[in-house]
Amino acid sequence: MKDFVTSIKQIYAEERLTFILILLNIVLSLALLVFGVVNLNPAGAVVKIGYGDIGGYVSGSWADMLVFPLLAIVFGVFHNLIALRIFKKRGAGMTKFFLLTTTALIVGAFVVLLRLLEKV
C-alpha cells in the first residue's frame, strides 16, 4: 500500500499527463459501470447480447450483459494497477501508451453496448 501511494505521488509530481490519463480511465470506467448496470434488463426474456458477422444480432439472456460492468471493474481497477507497475518498470512513455489503449477499449465497450441497446 505504501508503494502504491508513493507511485501515485511520483506520477503526480513528474508526469501530469499520465496522472490525467489514470483519472480519465477511472472516470470512464465508472461511467461504463453505472451505464451497464442501469441498462440491465432482467425483466426481458431475451435481449441482444452480440453481433455475428453472418447471422446478424445474437439474442441471449440478460445475465450475459453483466460482462459490461465486469469489464468496467477490470479496466478501472486492474488496468490502473498494471499501469502503476509499468510506470515503475518501463517509464512514462509505455505507461501512456497502455493507458491510451485502455481508454480506447473503454470507448469501444461503450460503442458496443450502445449499439446492442439500440436493437432491443
C-alpha positions as CSV (number, residue, x, y, z in Angstrom):
1,M,0.0,0.0,0.0
2,K,2.9,2.4,0.8
3,D,4.4,1.6,-2.6
4,F,1.1,2.3,-4.3
5,V,0.8,5.8,-2.7
6,T,4.5,6.5,-3.4
7,S,3.9,5.7,-7.1
8,I,0.8,7.9,-7.3
9,K,2.7,10.8,-5.8
10,Q,5.6,10.3,-8.1
11,I,3.4,10.2,-11.2
12,Y,1.5,13.4,-10.0
13,A,4.8,15.2,-9.4
14,E,6.7,14.1,-12.5
15,E,4.1,13.1,-15.2
16,R,0.9,15.1,-15.0
17,L,-0.4,13.7,-18.4
18,T,0.0,10.1,-17.1
19,F,-1.9,11.1,-13.9
20,I,-4.7,12.7,-16.0
21,L,-4.9,9.5,-18.1
22,I,-5.3,7.4,-15.0
23,L,-8.1,9.7,-13.8
24,L,-9.7,9.6,-17.2
25,N,-9.7,5.8,-17.1
26,I,-11.2,5.8,-13.7
27,V,-14.0,8.2,-14.7
28,L,-14.7,6.4,-18.0
29,S,-14.8,3.0,-16.1
30,L,-17.2,4.4,-13.5
31,A,-19.4,5.7,-16.3
32,L,-19.4,2.3,-18.1
33,L,-20.1,0.5,-14.8
34,V,-23.1,2.8,-14.0
35,F,-24.4,2.8,-17.6
36,G,-24.0,-1.0,-17.8
37,V,-25.8,-1.7,-14.5
38,V,-28.6,0.8,-15.2
39,N,-29.3,-0.7,-18.6
40,L,-29.5,-4.3,-17.4
41,N,-33.0,-5.6,-18.3
42,P,-33.7,-8.6,-16.0
43,A,-37.4,-8.4,-16.9
44,G,-36.7,-9.0,-20.6
45,A,-36.8,-12.7,-21.5
46,V,-34.4,-12.2,-24.5
47,V,-32.0,-9.3,-25.2
48,K,-29.4,-8.7,-27.9
49,I,-26.1,-9.8,-26.5
50,G,-23.8,-9.8,-29.5
51,Y,-23.3,-9.3,-33.2
52,G,-22.3,-12.1,-35.5
53,D,-20.8,-11.5,-39.0
54,I,-23.1,-13.9,-40.7
55,G,-26.2,-14.1,-38.6
56,G,-26.7,-10.5,-37.5
57,Y,-27.6,-9.8,-33.9
58,V,-27.5,-12.7,-31.4
59,S,-30.1,-13.0,-28.7
60,G,-29.5,-14.3,-25.2
61,S,-30.1,-13.9,-21.5
62,W,-29.9,-10.6,-19.8
63,A,-27.3,-12.1,-17.5
64,D,-24.9,-12.2,-20.4
65,M,-24.9,-8.4,-20.4
66,L,-23.1,-8.5,-17.0
67,V,-19.9,-8.6,-19.0
68,F,-20.0,-4.8,-19.4
69,P,-20.0,-3.9,-15.6
70,L,-17.3,-6.6,-15.2
71,L,-15.2,-5.0,-17.9
72,A,-15.6,-1.7,-16.2
73,I,-14.2,-3.1,-13.0
74,V,-11.3,-4.7,-14.8
75,F,-10.5,-1.5,-16.7
76,G,-11.0,0.8,-13.7
77,V,-9.1,-1.1,-11.1
78,F,-6.7,-3.7,-12.6
79,H,-5.6,-1.7,-15.6
80,N,-4.6,1.2,-13.4
81,L,-2.7,-1.1,-11.1
82,I,-0.9,-2.5,-14.1
83,A,-0.2,1.0,-15.3
84,L,1.5,1.8,-12.0
85,R,3.6,-1.3,-12.3
86,I,4.5,-0.4,-15.9
87,F,5.5,3.1,-14.8
88,K,7.9,1.7,-12.2
89,K,9.4,-0.8,-14.6
90,R,9.3,0.9,-18.1
91,G,8.7,4.5,-17.5
92,A,6.2,7.1,-18.5
93,G,6.1,6.5,-22.3
94,M,5.0,2.9,-22.1
95,T,2.5,3.8,-19.3
96,K,0.9,6.5,-21.5
97,F,0.6,4.0,-24.4
98,F,-1.0,1.4,-22.1
99,L,-3.4,4.0,-20.7
100,L,-4.4,5.3,-24.1
101,T,-5.0,1.7,-25.3
102,T,-7.2,1.1,-22.2
103,T,-9.1,4.3,-22.9
104,A,-9.8,3.1,-26.5
105,L,-11.0,-0.2,-25.1
106,I,-13.4,1.5,-22.7
107,V,-14.8,3.7,-25.5
108,G,-15.1,0.6,-27.7
109,A,-17.1,-1.1,-25.0
110,F,-19.4,1.9,-24.8
111,V,-20.0,1.8,-28.5
112,V,-20.8,-1.9,-28.5
113,L,-23.1,-1.5,-25.5
114,L,-24.9,1.4,-27.2
115,R,-25.3,-0.5,-30.4
116,L,-26.7,-3.5,-28.6
117,L,-29.2,-1.4,-26.7
118,E,-30.4,0.2,-29.9
119,K,-31.5,-3.2,-31.2
120,V,-33.6,-4.2,-28.2
